[in-house]
Amino acid sequence: MTYENLDSKLVNALLGDGRASLRSLAEELDVSVTTVSNHLSDLEAEGVIEGYTPRVNYDALGYDVTAVIQLKVEGHALPEITESLKEHRQMTSVYEVTGDYDVVAVGKFEDTDGMNDQIKTLLTDPDIKESNTSVVLNSVSENEQFELEVED
């Protein structure tokens, strides 16, 4: 049995069903359960697979306001600001970026009042020089992952 591309195939199989059993993965990939288990352990140890979590539809839970927040930050305060944003439970993504702004954060809110309160709280930080917030009108694609290429 060849194990060429097995790790990529295993990742792709898990993208299709993150709750798949070792046995079903082994059958799908035509390898032993032990092989799947070993490769999966290696992928986890290497940080390729960081965990297993459900995909939550926040809109269905009432968090149907998505905001993209861009911030200009004093250079020395960048790590502190990004860590603070990361700790806000409703911020789903926080990025340090190049361009006109230093930070881009995406947050989910129940309503515009909740969004506004969070943004006003952020802006009390004197190290935030400027902000720009966009409210998402329609989520065309969100939190998508892609399958890895597998050579034939």
N, CA, C and O atoms as a DFTB+ gen file, in Angstrom:
608 C
 N C O
     1  1       0.858      -1.192       0.000
     2  2       0.000       0.000       0.000
     3  2       0.884       1.228       0.000
     4  3       1.822       1.318       0.793
     5  1       0.597       2.176      -0.881
     6  2       1.362       3.420      -0.950
     7  2       0.729       4.466      -0.044
     8  3      -0.493       4.609       0.012
     9  1       1.588       5.195       0.664
    10  2       1.104       6.245       1.566
    11  2       1.339       7.629       0.983
    12  3       1.239       8.639       1.680
    13  1       1.656       7.659      -0.328
    14  2       1.881       8.939      -0.985
    15  2       0.608       9.778      -0.895
    16  3      -0.484       9.300      -1.205
    17  1       0.756      11.018      -0.473
    18  2      -0.360      11.961      -0.334
    19  2      -1.355      11.567       0.756
    20  3      -2.447      12.131       0.818
    21  1      -1.001      10.615       1.613
    22  2      -1.958      10.158       2.621
    23  2      -2.350      11.286       3.571
    24  3      -3.520      11.415       3.931
    25  1      -1.380      12.103       3.978
    26  2      -1.708      13.191       4.903
    27  2      -2.695      14.164       4.271
    28  3      -3.652      14.590       4.918
    29  1      -2.466      14.516       3.013
    30  2      -3.385      15.432       2.326
    31  2      -4.759      14.796       2.166
    32  3      -5.777      15.460       2.359
    33  1      -4.793      13.526       1.817
    34  2      -6.073      12.822       1.678
    35  2      -6.798      12.745       3.022
    36  3      -8.021      12.867       3.084
    37  1      -6.036      12.543       4.091
    38  2      -6.631      12.478       5.426
    39  2      -7.219      13.832       5.819
    40  3      -8.331      13.897       6.345
    41  1      -6.482      14.906       5.567
    42  2      -6.997      16.251       5.847
    43  2      -8.261      16.502       5.035
    44  3      -9.250      16.998       5.574
    45  1      -8.244      16.170       3.759
    46  2      -9.415      16.379       2.909
    47  2     -10.624      15.584       3.396
    48  3     -11.749      16.083       3.372
    49  1     -10.394      14.359       3.834
    50  2     -11.491      13.533       4.350
    51  2     -12.086      14.169       5.608
    52  3     -13.302      14.165       5.797
    53  1     -11.225      14.712       6.461
    54  2     -11.711      15.361       7.683
    55  2     -12.436      16.668       7.385
    56  3     -13.364      17.043       8.101
    57  1     -12.013      17.364       6.326
    58  2     -12.745      18.566       5.919
    59  2     -14.163      18.207       5.500
    60  3     -15.100      18.974       5.721
    61  1     -14.310      17.046       4.900
    62  2     -15.634      16.573       4.493
    63  2     -16.489      16.147       5.674
    64  3     -17.702      16.357       5.674
    65  1     -15.858      15.546       6.685
    66  2     -16.573      15.090       7.873
    67  2     -15.602      15.067       9.044
    68  3     -14.882      14.089       9.242
    69  1     -15.586      16.135       9.810
    70  2     -14.678      16.255      10.954
    71  2     -14.980      15.284      12.074
    72  3     -14.173      15.134      12.992
    73  1     -16.114      14.627      12.021
    74  2     -16.495      13.667      13.061
    75  2     -16.311      12.220      12.607
    76  3     -16.741      11.291      13.290
    77  1     -15.679      12.035      11.467
    78  2     -15.500      10.678      10.935
    79  2     -14.682       9.836      11.906
    80  3     -13.743      10.329      12.532
    81  1     -15.041       8.584      12.023
    82  2     -14.305       7.669      12.902
    83  2     -13.010       7.236      12.215
    84  3     -12.875       7.328      10.995
    85  1     -12.068       6.766      13.019
    86  2     -10.816       6.251      12.460
    87  2     -11.104       5.112      11.487
    88  3     -10.472       5.007      10.436
    89  1     -12.058       4.266      11.846
    90  2     -12.402       3.125      10.996
    91  2     -12.942       3.590       9.642
    92  3     -12.536       3.071       8.602
    93  1     -13.857       4.565       9.649
    94  2     -14.422       5.024       8.376
    95  2     -13.365       5.749       7.542
    96  3     -13.370       5.642       6.316
    97  1     -12.458       6.486       8.194
    98  2     -11.366       7.131       7.463
    99  2     -10.450       6.083       6.835
   100  3     -10.029       6.217       5.686
   101  1     -10.150       5.040       7.607
   102  2      -9.288       3.969       7.094
   103  2      -9.922       3.297       5.879
   104  3      -9.237       3.026       4.892
   105  1     -11.220       3.029       5.944
   106  2     -11.912       2.410       4.811
   107  2     -11.899       3.332       3.596
   108  3     -11.645       2.886       2.477
   109  1     -12.174       4.622       3.818
   110  2     -12.208       5.580       2.712
   111  2     -10.843       5.715       2.044
   112  3     -10.750       5.849       0.824
   113  1      -9.778       5.678       2.861
   114  2      -8.422       5.887       2.341
   115  2      -7.709       4.579       2.003
   116  3      -6.582       4.587       1.507
   117  1      -8.372       3.462       2.275
   118  2      -7.836       2.138       1.972
   119  2      -6.501       1.869       2.674
   120  3      -5.546       1.386       2.066
   121  1      -6.464       2.196       3.969
   122  2      -5.301       1.917       4.827
   123  2      -5.820       1.372       6.153
   124  3      -7.030       1.336       6.376
   125  1      -4.928       0.955       7.021
   126  2      -5.350       0.407       8.312
   127  2      -5.740       1.516       9.286
   128  3      -5.338       2.669       9.126
   129  1      -6.518       1.157      10.280
   130  2      -6.916       2.093      11.327
   131  2      -5.670       2.611      12.051
   132  3      -5.598       3.790      12.398
   133  1      -4.696       1.734      12.277
   134  2      -3.453       2.138      12.947
   135  2      -2.712       3.188      12.127
   136  3      -2.184       4.153      12.680
   137  1      -2.673       3.002      10.821
   138  2      -2.012       3.977       9.948
   139  2      -2.705       5.328      10.037
   140  3      -2.044       6.359      10.157
   141  1      -4.027       5.329       9.981
   142  2      -4.783       6.577      10.096
   143  2      -4.503       7.228      11.446
   144  3      -4.252       8.431      11.523
   145  1      -4.546       6.439      12.493
   146  2      -4.309       6.955      13.833
   147  2      -2.920       7.577      13.959
   148  3      -2.769       8.661      14.522
   149  1      -1.913       6.891      13.438
   150  2      -0.541       7.407      13.507
   151  2      -0.384       8.699      12.716
   152  3       0.209       9.665      13.199
   153  1      -0.917       8.711      11.502
   154  2      -0.802       9.912      10.673
   155  2      -1.574      11.083      11.279
   156  3      -1.117      12.226      11.243
   157  1      -2.729      10.789      11.826
   158  2      -3.534      11.822      12.468
   159  2      -2.794      12.395      13.675
   160  3      -2.780      13.610      13.876
   161  1      -2.186      11.536      14.468
   162  2      -1.399      11.991      15.627
   163  2      -0.243      12.877      15.182
   164  3       0.043      13.897      15.810
   165  1       0.419      12.487      14.100
   166  2       1.530      13.285      13.567
   167  2       1.037      14.654      13.080
   168  3       1.671      15.674      13.348
   169  1      -0.077      14.672      12.374
   170  2      -0.627      15.939      11.880
   171  2      -1.013      16.871      13.033
   172  3      -0.836      18.086      12.943
   173  1      -1.534      16.298      14.100
   174  2      -1.871      17.097      15.273
   175  2      -0.600      17.614      15.952
   176  3      -0.536      18.783      16.334
   177  1       0.399      16.763      16.103
   178  2       1.655      17.154      16.750
   179  2       2.385      18.237      15.960
   180  3       3.038      19.102      16.543
   181  1       2.274      18.187      14.634
   182  2       2.934      19.173      13.767
   183  2       2.140      20.477      13.669
   184  3       2.614      21.447      13.078
   185  1       0.948      20.504      14.238
   186  2       0.131      21.712      14.192
   187  2      -0.628      21.891      12.897
   188  3      -1.201      22.956      12.667
   189  1      -0.651      20.873      12.038
   190  2      -1.419      20.961      10.801
   191  2      -2.910      20.923      11.134
   192  3      -3.691      21.711      10.600
   193  1      -3.295      20.017      12.005
   194  2      -4.664      19.953      12.509
   195  2      -4.620      20.527      13.912
   196  3      -3.977      19.974      14.804
   197  1      -5.314      21.647      14.100
   198  2      -5.255      22.362      15.366
   199  2      -6.371      21.985      16.322
   200  3      -6.323      22.346      17.498
   201  1      -7.350      21.284      15.849
   202  2      -8.450      20.899      16.733
   203  2      -9.670      20.524      15.920
   204  3      -9.657      20.573      14.690
   205  1     -10.706      20.157      16.611
   206  2     -11.956      19.740      15.999
   207  2     -13.060      20.545      16.660
   208  3     -13.197      20.544      17.884
   209  1     -13.833      21.219      15.855
   210  2     -14.862      22.085      16.411
   211  2     -16.061      22.128      15.473
   212  3     -15.905      21.945      14.266
   213  1     -17.243      22.363      16.005
   214  2     -18.400      22.474      15.119
   215  2     -18.358      23.781      14.338
   216  3     -17.758      24.761      14.779
   217  1     -18.989      23.785      13.193
   218  2     -19.152      25.033      12.428
   219  2     -20.490      25.624      12.856
   220  3     -21.547      25.048      12.601
   221  1     -20.428      26.761      13.498
   222  2     -21.615      27.387      14.065
   223  2     -22.148      28.447      13.108
   224  3     -21.384      29.263      12.592
   225  1     -23.437      28.437      12.877
   226  2     -24.105      29.467      12.095
   227  2     -24.575      30.532      13.084
   228  3     -25.641      30.402      13.685
   229  1     -23.774      31.583      13.248
   230  2     -24.101      32.622      14.232
   231  2     -25.377      33.373      13.869
   232  3     -26.099      33.828      14.756
   233  1     -25.662      33.507      12.584
   234  2     -26.913      34.149      12.170
   235  2     -28.110      33.422      12.781
   236  3     -29.048      34.057      13.265
   237  1     -28.074      32.097      12.757
   238  2     -29.174      31.292      13.294
   239  2     -29.328      31.469      14.802
   240  3     -30.392      31.198      15.359
   241  1     -28.254      31.927      15.465
   242  2     -28.299      32.145      16.914
   243  2     -28.592      33.600      17.267
   244  3     -28.556      33.979      18.438
   245  1     -28.881      34.414      16.251
   246  2     -29.234      35.804      16.515
   247  2     -28.090      36.792      16.366
   248  3     -28.286      37.990      16.572
   249  1     -26.907      36.323      16.015
   250  2     -25.768      37.220      15.786
   251  2     -25.689      37.503      14.287
   252  3     -24.790      37.027      13.593
   253  1     -26.648      38.287      13.808
   254  2     -26.744      38.467      12.370
   255  2     -26.159      39.785      11.865
   256  3     -26.336      40.133      10.698
   257  1     -25.465      40.516      12.734
   258  2     -24.750      41.717      12.306
   259  2     -23.256      41.388      12.325
   260  3     -22.683      41.082      13.371
   261  1     -22.643      41.460      11.143
   262  2     -21.207      41.228      11.018
   263  2     -20.552      42.552      10.678
   264  3     -20.989      43.260       9.771
   265  1     -19.489      42.883      11.419
   266  2     -18.773      44.132      11.182
   267  2     -17.311      43.841      10.881
   268  3     -16.695      42.971      11.497
   269  1     -16.768      44.582       9.926
   270  2     -15.347      44.543       9.615
   271  2     -14.779      45.861      10.127
   272  3     -15.140      46.938       9.654
   273  1     -13.889      45.755      11.096
   274  2     -13.352      46.936      11.781
   275  2     -11.886      47.085      11.415
   276  3     -11.096      46.158      11.595
   277  1     -11.525      48.251      10.902
   278  2     -10.142      48.543      10.550
   279  2      -9.624      49.595      11.532
   280  3     -10.310      50.573      11.829
   281  1      -8.410      49.380      12.028
   282  2      -7.846      50.288      13.019
   283  2      -6.440      50.722      12.646
   284  3      -5.633      49.919      12.176
   285  1      -6.154      52.008      12.860
   286  2      -4.784      52.508      12.819
   287  2      -4.340      52.593      14.266
   288  3      -5.027      53.171      15.108
   289  1      -3.178      52.009      14.547
   290  2      -2.723      51.848      15.929
   291  2      -1.310      52.400      16.065
   292  3      -0.499      52.285      15.146
   293  1      -1.020      53.003      17.223
   294  2       0.358      53.387      17.527
   295  2       1.208      52.125      17.490
   296  3       0.840      51.110      18.082
   297  1       2.351      52.183      16.794
   298  2       3.184      51.004      16.551
   299  2       3.513      50.188      17.780
   300  3       3.419      48.961      17.744
   301  1       3.894      50.834      18.864
   302  2       4.291      50.106      20.070
   303  2       3.129      49.354      20.715
   304  3       3.336      48.395      21.459
   305  1       1.914      49.794      20.427
   306  2       0.733      49.210      21.071
   307  2       0.081      48.094      20.263
   308  3      -0.905      47.503      20.704
   309  1       0.623      47.804      19.087
   310  2      -0.004      46.813      18.207
   311  2      -0.226      45.462      18.888
   312  3      -1.335      44.933      18.809
   313  1       0.779      44.876      19.554
   314  2       0.534      43.578      20.203
   315  2      -0.553      43.649      21.281
   316  3      -1.357      42.728      21.418
   317  1      -0.571      44.724      22.029
   318  2      -1.565      44.876      23.095
   319  2      -2.980      45.012      22.514
   320  3      -3.928      44.419      23.031
   321  1      -3.113      45.783      21.453
   322  2      -4.421      45.992      20.823
   323  2      -4.924      44.691      20.202
   324  3      -6.086      44.328      20.386
   325  1      -4.060      43.984      19.467
   326  2      -4.508      42.741      18.836
   327  2      -4.875      41.694      19.882
   328  3      -5.834      40.944      19.697
   329  1      -4.127      41.638      20.970
   330  2      -4.451      40.679      22.040
   331  2      -5.791      41.032      22.681
   332  3      -6.595      40.150      22.983
   333  1      -6.023      42.324      22.885
   334  2      -7.293      42.773      23.460
   335  2      -8.466      42.410      22.551
   336  3      -9.501      41.937      23.020
   337  1      -8.295      42.634      21.253
   338  2      -9.352      42.266      20.301
   339  2      -9.587      40.763      20.301
   340  3     -10.727      40.301      20.271
   341  1      -8.510      40.016      20.335
   342  2      -8.608      38.550      20.327
   343  2      -9.418      38.044      21.520
   344  3     -10.121      37.038      21.426
   345  1      -9.309      38.753      22.633
   346  2     -10.013      38.326      23.846
   347  2     -11.487      38.713      23.870
   348  3     -12.250      38.189      24.681
   349  1     -11.901      39.638      22.979
   350  2     -13.331      39.962      22.868
   351  2     -14.025      38.734      22.295
   352  3     -13.685      38.295      21.197
   353  1     -14.976      38.180      23.004
   354  2     -15.567      36.908      22.609
   355  2     -16.291      36.963      21.274
   356  3     -16.442      35.929      20.623
   357  1     -16.741      38.130      20.847
   358  2     -17.502      38.217      19.608
   359  2     -16.632      38.531      18.394
   360  3     -17.143      38.618      17.278
   361  1     -15.334      38.701      18.595
   362  2     -14.434      38.913      17.462
   363  2     -14.043      37.541      16.923
   364  3     -13.409      36.751      17.621
   365  1     -14.418      37.266      15.697
   366  2     -14.159      35.949      15.129
   367  2     -12.826      35.872      14.410
   368  3     -12.279      34.784      14.228
   369  1     -12.295      37.024      13.995
   370  2     -10.996      37.069      13.320
   371  2     -10.307      38.382      13.653
   372  3     -10.945      39.433      13.723
   373  1      -8.997      38.310      13.856
   374  2      -8.188      39.511      14.095
   375  2      -6.907      39.342      13.295
   376  3      -6.213      38.332      13.412
   377  1      -6.603      40.349      12.476
   378  2      -5.433      40.290      11.600
   379  2      -4.580      41.544      11.759
   380  3      -5.113      42.648      11.870
   381  1      -3.267      41.380      11.771
   382  2      -2.348      42.493      11.568
   383  2      -2.114      42.556      10.072
   384  3      -1.807      41.540       9.447
   385  1      -2.257      43.749       9.485
   386  2      -2.226      43.860       8.028
   387  2      -1.296      44.978       7.571
   388  3      -0.867      45.825       8.355
   389  1      -1.002      44.947       6.278
   390  2      -0.289      46.046       5.644
   391  2      -1.326      46.974       5.020
   392  3      -2.500      46.620       4.911
   393  1      -0.889      48.155       4.615
   394  2      -1.799      49.089       3.951
   395  2      -2.124      50.265       4.841
   396  3      -1.348      50.615       5.730
   397  1      -3.269      50.874       4.603
   398  2      -3.650      52.091       5.321
   399  2      -3.940      51.848       6.797
   400  3      -3.771      52.748       7.619
   401  1      -4.372      50.649       7.134
   402  2      -4.702      50.320       8.525
   403  2      -3.733      49.258       9.030
   404  3      -3.083      48.567       8.245
   405  1      -3.646      49.141      10.344
   406  2      -2.724      48.191      10.972
   407  2      -3.414      46.899      11.383
   408  3      -2.790      45.838      11.417
   409  1      -4.701      46.991      11.694
   410  2      -5.461      45.850      12.210
   411  2      -6.797      45.780      11.490
   412  3      -7.440      46.802      11.249
   413  1      -7.204      44.572      11.150
   414  2      -8.551      44.317      10.653
   415  2      -9.148      43.243      11.558
   416  3      -8.550      42.189      11.775
   417  1     -10.335      43.531      12.079
   418  2     -11.027      42.569      12.939
   419  2     -12.433      42.355      12.397
   420  3     -13.059      43.278      11.877
   421  1     -12.914      41.137      12.524
   422  2     -14.278      40.803      12.121
   423  2     -15.025      40.368      13.373
   424  3     -14.560      39.511      14.124
   425  1     -16.181      40.966      13.586
   426  2     -16.970      40.641      14.769
   427  2     -18.398      40.308      14.408
   428  3     -18.914      40.748      13.380
   429  1     -19.036      39.519      15.272
   430  2     -20.444      39.124      15.117
   431  2     -21.229      39.727      16.278
   432  3     -20.826      39.618      17.436
   433  1     -22.350      40.361      15.958
   434  2     -23.131      41.046      16.976
   435  2     -24.612      40.742      16.789
   436  3     -25.067      40.424      15.691
   437  1     -25.361      40.850      17.902
   438  2     -26.798      40.603      17.828
   439  2     -27.535      41.761      17.163
   440  3     -28.551      41.561      16.498
   441  1     -27.021      42.956      17.344
   442  2     -27.656      44.117      16.742
   443  2     -26.642      45.241      16.613
   444  3     -25.521      45.145      17.113
   445  1     -27.052      46.313      15.932
   446  2     -26.115      47.419      15.714
   447  2     -25.807      48.153      17.013
   448  3     -24.733      48.742      17.139
   449  1     -26.718      48.135      17.978
   450  2     -26.422      48.768      19.268
   451  2     -25.272      48.052      19.966
   452  3     -24.375      48.699      20.507
   453  1     -25.291      46.720      19.958
   454  2     -24.202      45.945      20.558
   455  2     -22.890      46.184      19.837
   456  3     -21.837      46.294      20.464
   457  1     -22.958      46.264      18.519
   458  2     -21.764      46.550      17.723
   459  2     -21.223      47.934      18.079
   460  3     -20.027      48.105      18.312
   461  1     -22.111      48.907      18.116
   462  2     -21.728      50.276      18.412
   463  2     -21.076      50.386      19.794
   464  3     -20.082      51.093      19.957
   465  1     -21.635      49.686      20.784
   466  2     -21.059      49.709      22.137
   467  2     -19.643      49.151      22.140
   468  3     -18.752      49.727      22.765
   469  1     -19.428      48.044      21.453
   470  2     -18.086      47.435      21.391
   471  2     -17.093      48.377      20.711
   472  3     -15.963      48.528      21.173
   473  1     -17.509      49.004      19.627
   474  2     -16.615      49.899      18.890
   475  2     -16.281      51.122      19.740
   476  3     -15.128      51.554      19.774
   477  1     -17.268      51.679      20.419
   478  2     -17.020      52.837      21.288
   479  2     -16.053      52.484      22.409
   480  3     -15.208      53.294      22.787
   481  1     -16.181      51.273      22.938
   482  2     -15.258      50.822      23.980
   483  2     -13.841      50.739      23.422
   484  3     -12.887      51.162      24.074
   485  1     -13.709      50.199      22.226
   486  2     -12.395      50.113      21.574
   487  2     -11.772      51.494      21.407
   488  3     -10.579      51.680      21.650
   489  1     -12.572      52.442      20.997
   490  2     -12.056      53.760      20.658
   491  2     -11.669      54.598      21.873
   492  3     -11.116      55.689      21.726
   493  1     -11.956      54.094      23.069
   494  2     -11.483      54.807      24.262
   495  2      -9.991      54.592      24.477
   496  3      -9.373      55.303      25.269
   497  1      -9.407      53.622      23.782
   498  2      -7.979      53.359      23.903
   499  2      -7.209      54.460      23.167
   500  3      -7.398      54.645      21.965
   501  1      -6.349      55.188      23.872
   502  2      -5.624      56.296      23.233
   503  2      -4.624      55.851      22.164
   504  3      -4.177      56.673      21.364
   505  1      -4.270      54.575      22.139
   506  2      -3.337      54.068      21.136
   507  2      -4.003      53.755      19.801
   508  3      -3.323      53.456      18.820
   509  1      -5.323      53.824      19.762
   510  2      -6.039      53.654      18.497
   511  2      -6.227      55.048      17.911
   512  3      -6.953      55.877      18.461
   513  1      -5.560      55.290      16.788
   514  2      -5.548      56.616      16.177
   515  2      -6.746      56.857      15.272
   516  3      -7.230      57.983      15.157
   517  1      -7.218      55.807      14.640
   518  2      -8.299      55.968      13.668
   519  2      -8.992      54.634      13.476
   520  3      -8.384      53.577      13.645
   521  1     -10.284      54.689      13.116
   522  2     -11.013      53.451      12.832
   523  2     -11.932      53.643      11.637
   524  3     -12.326      54.759      11.296
   525  1     -12.252      52.545      11.028
   526  2     -13.223      52.510       9.937
   527  2     -13.990      51.199      10.087
   528  3     -13.391      50.124      10.122
   529  1     -15.298      51.291      10.174
   530  2     -16.120      50.102      10.352
   531  2     -17.070      49.947       9.178
   532  3     -17.735      50.899       8.768
   533  1     -17.125      48.742       8.647
   534  2     -18.073      48.403       7.588
   535  2     -18.994      47.314       8.115
   536  3     -18.544      46.336       8.711
   537  1     -20.282      47.497       7.888
   538  2     -21.264      46.480       8.259
   539  2     -21.508      45.618       7.023
   540  3     -21.778      46.134       5.939
   541  1     -21.411      44.318       7.196
   542  2     -21.599      43.379       6.095
   543  2     -23.086      43.302       5.756
   544  3     -23.922      43.074       6.631
   545  1     -23.403      43.495       4.483
   546  2     -24.792      43.416       4.036
   547  2     -25.211      41.993       3.715
   548  3     -26.346      41.595       3.978
   549  1     -24.274      41.216       3.136
   550  2     -24.593      39.857       2.733
   551  2     -23.312      39.018       2.778
   552  3     -22.310      39.389       2.167
   553  1     -23.339      37.921       3.477
   554  2     -22.188      37.012       3.528
   555  2     -22.272      36.041       2.363
   556  3     -23.082      35.114       2.370
   557  1     -21.443      36.257       1.381
   558  2     -21.432      35.395       0.203
   559  2     -20.689      34.103       0.512
   560  3     -21.118      33.024       0.104
   561  1     -19.574      34.208       1.234
   562  2     -18.769      33.058       1.616
   563  2     -18.084      33.401       2.930
   564  3     -17.529      34.489       3.085
   565  1     -18.127      32.466       3.876
   566  2     -17.586      32.764       5.198
   567  2     -17.020      31.499       5.838
   568  3     -17.629      30.431       5.781
   569  1     -15.860      31.640       6.440
   570  2     -15.214      30.543       7.165
   571  2     -15.022      29.294       6.320
   572  3     -15.097      28.172       6.821
   573  1     -14.779      29.500       5.057
   574  2     -14.586      28.360       4.163
   575  2     -13.166      27.828       4.278
   576  3     -12.213      28.594       4.427
   577  1     -13.038      26.535       4.210
   578  2     -11.740      25.885       4.143
   579  2     -11.648      25.219       2.779
   580  3     -12.662      24.956       2.133
   581  1     -10.436      24.951       2.354
   582  2     -10.290      24.356       1.034
   583  2      -9.521      23.058       1.131
   584  3      -8.665      22.876       1.997
   585  1      -9.851      22.155       0.214
   586  2      -9.158      20.874       0.169
   587  2      -7.749      21.069      -0.357
   588  3      -7.490      21.967      -1.158
   589  1      -6.845      20.223       0.099
   590  2      -5.468      20.247      -0.343
   591  2      -5.353      19.539      -1.677
   592  3      -6.096      18.599      -1.959
   593  1      -4.415      19.995      -2.499
   594  2      -4.188      19.322      -3.772
   595  2      -3.512      17.991      -3.517
   596  3      -2.627      17.886      -2.668
   597  1      -3.930      16.977      -4.253
   598  2      -3.362      15.642      -4.148
   599  2      -2.870      15.253      -5.522
   600  3      -3.632      15.215      -6.487
   601  1      -1.571      14.962      -5.596
   602  2      -1.006      14.544      -6.875
   603  2      -1.420      13.118      -7.170
   604  3      -1.437      12.266      -6.281
   605  1      -1.753      12.866      -8.422
   606  2      -2.181      11.508      -8.809
   607  2      -1.024      10.573      -8.954
   608  3      -1.214       9.400      -9.274
